[in-house]
Amino acid sequence: MKIRYKFAIAMLAVASIVGLPAFAAQNKGDKVAAQPADAAAKPQLPGGASALSETHGDWTVNCQVTGTNKVCSLSHQQFNKQSGQRLLAIELTTKTGQDAAGTLALPFGLALANGVALEIDDKKLDGALQFNTCQAVGCLVPVTFDADTTPLLQNATMLKINATAADTLQPISFTISLNGFGSALARTADLSAD
């Protein structure tokens, strides 16, 4: 069953504030030279960029510096080939690369009370995830992958989202390719580091 509605991913804002001044290396008898507070407080991206976007297989890493905040995430989106409308999206953040949390955007037309269940390849994860809200662009499900689940994602080929169609009460599944997930997760953690 194909559902063709317009979706958008909810942006998860994660603030990363660097508050410690940077100090030059101290040699024998040398004084410690502190950099100006402005330079130490501003987070950095490679090459001094204020934003970057990288492709890792079927995943994208995005990072943006605004003032003293650095927000980095990894995401995957699927679009309808004919209309170009977004069908599905997931966006995650990580500081360590050992776990991840974020939001899954799914189409209207699902039985919200039933929530969704996840499978990594053919391994069903325990429990159901509940919808948080629906907005004009789709219905949102908060997701969290702990340090036990993340390695499964890194070594698998597909994340499957099992839901129920509201009109027919029939099962409906969505699949997300995990090609590039591991490198995107590691890169997001690296870029998020203070």
N, C-alpha and C positions, 0 to 999 in steps of 0.2 A: 504494500500500500504506500503510495507516495503522497506526502502532504506538501503542498506548495504554498507556503506563506513566508512572509518577510520576517527575518529574525535579526537580532543584534545581540552581541555579547555584552553583558554588564561589565563595565570596567571596574576592576578591583583595585582600589588605591592603597598602595603600601608605601608609607613614608619611611625613608631611610635617612636619618639626620646624623651627620658626622659632627661630633662636638668636641673632640680632642684636638689640640693644636699639634701640628706636625713639627718634629724637631729634627735637626741635622744630626748626623752621627757624631758621637763625642769621642775624640782621640785623647791620649794622655795629655793633660794640661790644657786642652782646648775648652773654650766656653761653649755651652749649648746655644745654638742659634735658632730662635723660634721664627717661623714664618708668620706673616700677618694673619690675624684671625679670619679675615675674609677668605683667604686662600685655603685655610685649613677647614673651614666650615662648608665649602662648596664641594659636593661629590663630583667625581670625575668619571668620564667614559673614555675609552681608547681614543687617542688622538685629540683629546680635548673637545670631542663632539658633544652637543647638547641632546642628541637623539641618535638612535641607530636601530636598524631593522635587519635581521639576518634570517636566512632560510636554512633549516636543518631538516632535510628530507621533507616530510609532509607537515612540519611544524615551523612556526615562526617565533623568533625571539625579538621582542621590542623593549627598548629601554629609553627613558627620557629623563633629563635633568631639568627641573624647574626650581629656581632659587636654591634652597638647601635640601630639596627633596629629590631623590632618585627612585623612580618606579620602573621595575623590570618585570617582564612576564613572558611566558611561553604560551602559544595559542595554536589552535587548529580550527579552520572554518571550512564548511562545505557549502557550495552554491549550486543552484539549479542551472544546468547548462543552457537551457533555452532562455529563461527570463533573467538570469544573473542574480536572482534574489538569494539571500543567505538562508540556508536550510537548517544549519546546525553550527554551533560554535562552543568552544571550551577555552577558557583562559585560566592559567594557573600562575601562582607565584611561589618562589622558594628562596630561602636564605642559605640553606645548607646543601641542597641537592639530595638530601636524604628523605625529604617529605615535600608535599606540595598541597596547596589549597587554592580554591578559586570558585568559578561559576561555570555551569553548563547551561547554555541557552537552547531550549527545545521548542518545537512548533506548538501552536494552538491546536486544539482538537484532541488532546490527551486527557485521560481520566486522572485528574489531578490528585484525588484522594488516594489513588493507588500508588503514587510515587513512581520511582524507577529503580530497577535493580541493575547492577553492573556485573559484567563478565570480562575477564582478561583471558583472551583466547577462549578456551573452553572451561576455565575455572571460574565458578560463580563466587562472587564476594558476598559475605554475610550481610544481611539486613537490606532494607530499602531506604533510598534517599527520598526525602520529601521536597516537594516544590516549595519555594520560599514565597514567590510572588509571580504574577503575570503582569507584563507591561504591554504597551501598544505593539512592541516588537517581538514578543514571545514570552515563554514561561521559563523561569530561572530556578535552577537547582544548585544549592551550594554543594561543593565536593571537597573532600579532604582525603589525601592519600598519605598514610603514615609510613614509617621507615620499614615496615614489613611488606607493604603493598607496592611501594615505589620500585624495588628491584624487579618485581613481577612485570610491571609496566615496561621497564627498560629492556627486558629480555623477551617480550611478547611481540606479536605482529598486529593485534587488533584489540581495541576496547569496544565492547558491545554494551549498548544501553537498551534495556528491555522496559517497555512501557505498555500501556493499554490505550487503545483508541476509545475516545469517549462515546462516539456514536454507535459503534458496533460491539464494544467491549471485547474486541479481538486483540490479541497480542500484536505489538508492533516493535520492531527493533531498528536501531540506528547503529552504525559502525563507524569507529574512528580509527584510522590508520595510526599505528605507533611507530612508523618509520621515521627515524630522526628524533624520537622522544628523548632518548637517553642523552644525546649530545645537546639537545635544546635545554634540558633540565640542568645539566652541568654548566652550560654557558650562562644560563639565567642566574644560577647561584654565584658563579664567578663575577658576573657584572653587578650583582646585588651587594657583594661584599663591600664593606666600608673601608 
